[in-house]
C-alpha cells in the first residue's frame, strides 16, 4: 500500500519558548503503519519546520515518534494528495 498524506490544523500553541509562533498546520506523509515518514509544521507566524528520516530532530522538535492512527482520531477527513504535500515540503523557509 502506498504512503498516505494528511493535513491537520492545530488550534493550540506550542506551550514552550516558541509559543509566539502561534497555531499551526501539520502535514504528514505516513507509511502503512501510520508512522510519519516526512512531516512539515507551518506556524501562523511564518516559521516552517521539516523533518524526515535524514533530519529526525532539531532544537524545535522532531519527526513524530508514534503512529498517527494510534491517536484514536479518524484521519480520512484530513487526507490530501501527494502533490499537495510535496508543494508544502518544497516551499521556502525552514
TORPA-4810 file (N, C-alpha, C, O; in nm, 3 decimals):
<nodes>
NODE_1_0.086_-0.118_0.000_0.000_0.000_0.000_0.090_0.124_0.000_0.185_0.132_0.078_X
NODE_2_0.061_0.220_-0.086_0.144_0.341_-0.091_0.126_0.428_0.034_0.028_0.414_0.108_X
NODE_3_0.221_0.516_0.054_0.211_0.609_0.166_0.088_0.697_0.151_0.037_0.716_0.041_X
NODE_4_0.041_0.750_0.264_-0.075_0.840_0.264_-0.030_0.975_0.316_0.073_0.987_0.382_X
NODE_5_-0.109_1.076_0.285_-0.072_1.214_0.315_-0.189_1.283_0.384_-0.305_1.267_0.347_X
NODE_6_-0.154_1.362_0.487_-0.257_1.429_0.568_-0.217_1.573_0.598_-0.099_1.608_0.605_X
NODE_7_-0.320_1.654_0.616_-0.304_1.794_0.658_-0.400_1.815_0.774_-0.519_1.783_0.765_X
NODE_8_-0.347_1.869_0.885_-0.433_1.890_1.001_-0.392_2.017_1.075_-0.275_2.038_1.105_X
NODE_9_-0.490_2.100_1.105_-0.466_2.224_1.179_-0.478_2.197_1.328_-0.569_2.128_1.373_X
NODE_10_-0.384_2.254_1.404_-0.390_2.252_1.549_-0.411_2.393_1.598_-0.329_2.481_1.573_X
NODE_11_-0.522_2.416_1.667_-0.555_2.549_1.719_-0.508_2.563_1.863_-0.578_2.619_1.947_X
NODE_12_-0.390_2.512_1.888_-0.324_2.527_2.017_-0.182_2.574_1.987_-0.125_2.539_1.884_X
NODE_13_-0.127_2.653_2.077_0.012_2.693_2.060_0.103_2.588_2.120_0.057_2.492_2.182_X
NODE_14_0.231_2.605_2.101_0.329_2.506_2.144_0.340_2.493_2.295_0.366_2.384_2.346_X
NODE_15_0.320_2.603_2.368_0.334_2.598_2.512_0.478_2.593_2.559_0.507_2.549_2.670_X
NODE_16_0.570_2.639_2.473_0.711_2.641_2.510_0.769_2.778_2.475_0.695_2.873_2.454_X
NODE_17_0.899_2.788_2.469_0.964_2.917_2.442_0.931_2.970_2.302_0.954_3.088_2.274_X
NODE_18_0.877_2.886_2.214_0.841_2.926_2.079_0.690_2.945_2.064_0.637_2.943_1.953_X
NODE_19_0.621_2.964_2.175_0.477_2.979_2.179_0.429_3.094_2.089_0.318_3.088_2.036_X
NODE_20_0.510_3.197_2.072_0.474_3.312_1.990_0.459_3.281_1.843_0.411_3.365_1.767_X
NODE_21_0.499_3.163_1.801_0.481_3.124_1.661_0.333_3.106_1.628_0.295_3.107_1.511_X
NODE_22_0.250_3.088_1.730_0.105_3.075_1.711_0.061_2.933_1.683_0.132_2.836_1.711_X
NODE_23_-0.058_2.923_1.627_-0.116_2.793_1.592_-0.043_2.739_1.469_0.042_2.807_1.412_X
NODE_24_-0.076_2.616_1.430_0.000_2.554_1.322_-0.086_2.459_1.239_-0.192_2.413_1.281_X
NODE_25_-0.036_2.433_1.119_-0.091_2.330_1.032_0.019_2.227_1.014_0.132_2.262_0.980_X
NODE_26_-0.013_2.103_1.037_0.084_1.994_1.027_0.050_1.909_0.906_-0.067_1.878_0.880_X
NODE_27_0.151_1.873_0.832_0.140_1.787_0.715_0.220_1.661_0.742_0.334_1.668_0.789_X
NODE_28_0.162_1.547_0.712_0.229_1.419_0.735_0.227_1.335_0.609_0.126_1.328_0.538_X
NODE_29_0.339_1.270_0.582_0.342_1.155_0.492_0.365_1.036_0.584_0.462_1.034_0.660_X
NODE_30_0.277_0.937_0.578_0.288_0.822_0.668_0.291_0.693_0.589_0.234_0.683_0.480_X
NODE_31_0.360_0.594_0.646_0.363_0.460_0.588_0.238_0.382_0.624_0.146_0.436_0.686_X
NODE_32_0.234_0.256_0.585_0.118_0.170_0.612_0.082_0.165_0.760_-0.035_0.153_0.797_X
NODE_33_0.184_0.174_0.845_0.164_0.165_0.988_0.123_0.297_1.052_0.097_0.303_1.172_X
NODE_34_0.117_0.405_0.972_0.079_0.536_1.024_0.194_0.616_1.082_0.175_0.729_1.126_X
NODE_35_0.314_0.558_1.083_0.431_0.630_1.136_0.477_0.734_1.034_0.489_0.702_0.915_X
NODE_36_0.504_0.856_1.078_0.549_0.961_0.986_0.680_0.926_0.915_0.775_0.877_0.976_X
NODE_37_0.680_0.952_0.786_0.799_0.937_0.702_0.858_1.076_0.678_0.979_1.096_0.684_X
NODE_38_0.769_1.170_0.650_0.805_1.312_0.637_0.696_1.392_0.708_0.580_1.351_0.715_X
NODE_39_0.736_1.507_0.761_0.644_1.591_0.838_0.682_1.737_0.818_0.800_1.772_0.820_X
NODE_40_0.581_1.821_0.800_0.601_1.966_0.789_0.508_2.033_0.888_0.390_1.998_0.898_X
NODE_41_0.561_2.131_0.961_0.481_2.211_1.054_0.488_2.355_1.005_0.597_2.412_0.994_X
NODE_42_0.372_2.415_0.976_0.366_2.553_0.927_0.294_2.635_1.033_0.176_2.615_1.060_X
NODE_43_0.368_2.729_1.094_0.314_2.810_1.203_0.258_2.942_1.150_0.306_2.996_1.050_X
NODE_44_0.155_2.994_1.218_0.090_3.117_1.176_0.186_3.234_1.161_0.165_3.321_1.077_X
NODE_45_0.292_3.237_1.241_0.390_3.347_1.236_0.488_3.331_1.119_0.575_3.416_1.100_X
NODE_46_0.475_3.222_1.042_0.558_3.205_0.924_0.667_3.101_0.934_0.727_3.065_0.832_X
NODE_47_0.696_3.053_1.051_0.802_2.952_1.068_0.756_2.819_1.008_0.642_2.777_1.028_X
NODE_48_0.846_2.753_0.934_0.818_2.623_0.874_0.926_2.525_0.921_1.045_2.553_0.906_X
NODE_49_0.884_2.413_0.976_0.977_2.309_1.020_0.954_2.185_0.936_0.840_2.150_0.906_X
NODE_50_1.063_2.118_0.899_1.054_1.995_0.820_1.137_1.886_0.887_1.247_1.910_0.937_X
NODE_51_1.081_1.766_0.885_1.152_1.651_0.941_1.130_1.530_0.851_1.024_1.512_0.792_X
NODE_52_1.234_1.447_0.841_1.225_1.320_0.771_1.327_1.226_0.833_1.387_1.259_0.936_X
NODE_53_1.347_1.112_0.773_1.438_1.013_0.834_1.583_1.060_0.834_1.663_1.010_0.914_X
NODE_54_1.619_1.154_0.747_1.757_1.203_0.746_1.774_1.326_0.836_1.887_1.364_0.866_X
NODE_55_1.664_1.387_0.879_1.666_1.501_0.971_1.552_1.478_1.070_1.444_1.535_1.057_X
NODE_56_1.578_1.394_1.170_1.472_1.349_1.261_1.437_1.450_1.368_1.324_1.449_1.418_X
NODE_57_1.533_1.538_1.407_1.501_1.633_1.512_1.600_1.748_1.511_1.708_1.741_1.452_X
NODE_58_1.558_1.855_1.577_1.643_1.971_1.599_1.595_2.038_1.727_1.517_1.980_1.802_X
NODE_59_1.641_2.158_1.753_1.607_2.223_1.880_1.459_2.262_1.890_1.412_2.295_1.999_X
NODE_60_1.386_2.258_1.780_1.245_2.299_1.777_1.148_2.184_1.788_1.032_2.204_1.826_X
NODE_61_1.193_2.063_1.756_1.102_1.949_1.758_1.160_1.833_1.681_1.281_1.820_1.667_X
NODE_62_1.070_1.748_1.629_1.118_1.633_1.555_1.007_1.556_1.488_0.888_1.581_1.507_X
NODE_63_1.051_1.460_1.409_0.961_1.370_1.339_0.879_1.291_1.441_0.933_1.243_1.541_X
NODE_64_0.750_1.279_1.416_0.662_1.208_1.508_0.714_1.069_1.541_0.767_0.999_1.454_X
NODE_65_0.700_1.029_1.666_0.752_0.901_1.714_0.641_0.805_1.751_0.657_0.723_1.841_X
NODE_66_0.529_0.816_1.682_0.417_0.725_1.704_0.331_0.725_1.578_0.337_0.818_1.497_X
NODE_67_0.253_0.624_1.563_0.160_0.616_1.451_0.048_0.718_1.470_-0.010_0.728_1.578_X
NODE_68_0.018_0.794_1.366_-0.094_0.888_1.376_-0.225_0.812_1.400_-0.319_0.867_1.456_X
NODE_69_-0.230_0.688_1.357_-0.351_0.607_1.374_-0.373_0.566_1.519_-0.484_0.529_1.557_X
NODE_70_-0.268_0.572_1.601_-0.282_0.536_1.743_-0.353_0.643_1.824_-0.388_0.620_1.940_X
NODE_71_-0.376_0.760_1.765_-0.439_0.869_1.838_-0.587_0.844_1.865_-0.647_0.909_1.951_X
NODE_72_-0.645_0.750_1.793_-0.787_0.724_1.808_-0.873_0.815_1.722_-0.995_0.798_1.716_X
NODE_73_-0.811_0.911_1.654_-0.883_1.002_1.566_-0.905_0.937_1.430_-0.828_0.851_1.388_X
NODE_74_-1.009_0.979_1.363_-1.035_0.937_1.226_-0.959_1.031_1.135_-0.986_1.151_1.135_X
NODE_75_-0.865_0.981_1.057_-0.778_1.065_0.975_-0.828_1.083_0.832_-0.772_1.165_0.759_X
NODE_76_-0.930_1.010_0.789_-0.974_1.019_0.650_-1.019_1.160_0.612_-1.004_1.200_0.496_X
NODE_77_-1.074_1.235_0.706_-1.117_1.372_0.677_-1.001_1.467_0.650_-1.022_1.576_0.598_X
NODE_78_-0.880_1.426_0.685_-0.762_1.512_0.673_-0.672_1.470_0.557_-0.565_1.529_0.538_X
NODE_79_-0.713_1.370_0.480_-0.627_1.320_0.374_-0.614_1.422_0.260_-0.711_1.486_0.221_X
NODE_80_-0.492_1.434_0.209_-0.461_1.523_0.097_-0.385_1.443_-0.008_-0.353_1.326_0.014_X
NODE_81_-0.355_1.506_-0.120_-0.280_1.438_-0.225_-0.130_1.448_-0.199_-0.084_1.534_-0.124_X
NODE_82_-0.057_1.360_-0.261_0.089_1.366_-0.254_0.140_1.497_-0.312_0.236_1.555_-0.261_X
NODE_83_0.077_1.544_-0.420_0.119_1.670_-0.482_0.103_1.788_-0.386_0.191_1.874_-0.380_X
NODE_84_-0.007_1.792_-0.310_-0.025_1.899_-0.213_0.082_1.893_-0.104_0.139_1.995_-0.066_X
NODE_85_0.110_1.774_-0.056_0.215_1.759_0.044_0.349_1.806_-0.012_0.422_1.881_0.053_X
NODE_86_0.381_1.762_-0.132_0.511_1.797_-0.193_0.526_1.946_-0.216_0.637_1.999_-0.207_X
NODE_87_0.417_2.016_-0.244_0.423_2.163_-0.259_0.466_2.228_-0.128_0.547_2.320_-0.128_X
NODE_88_0.412_2.180_-0.017_0.447_2.235_0.113_0.589_2.192_0.152_0.667_2.271_0.206_X
NODE_89_0.622_2.068_0.126_0.755_2.016_0.157_0.863_2.099_0.087_0.968_2.128_0.145_X
NODE_90_0.838_2.136_-0.037_0.937_2.210_-0.115_0.932_2.360_-0.100_1.013_2.430_-0.160_X
NODE_91_0.836_2.413_-0.022_0.822_2.558_-0.005_0.942_2.615_0.069_1.011_2.543_0.142_X
NODE_92_0.966_2.743_0.051_1.078_2.810_0.118_1.060_2.816_0.269_0.953_2.786_0.320_X
NODE_93_1.163_2.854_0.338_1.160_2.864_0.484_1.232_2.748_0.547_1.312_2.681_0.481_X
NODE_94_1.205_2.724_0.676_1.264_2.610_0.741_1.355_2.644_0.854_1.412_2.555_0.917_X
</nodes>
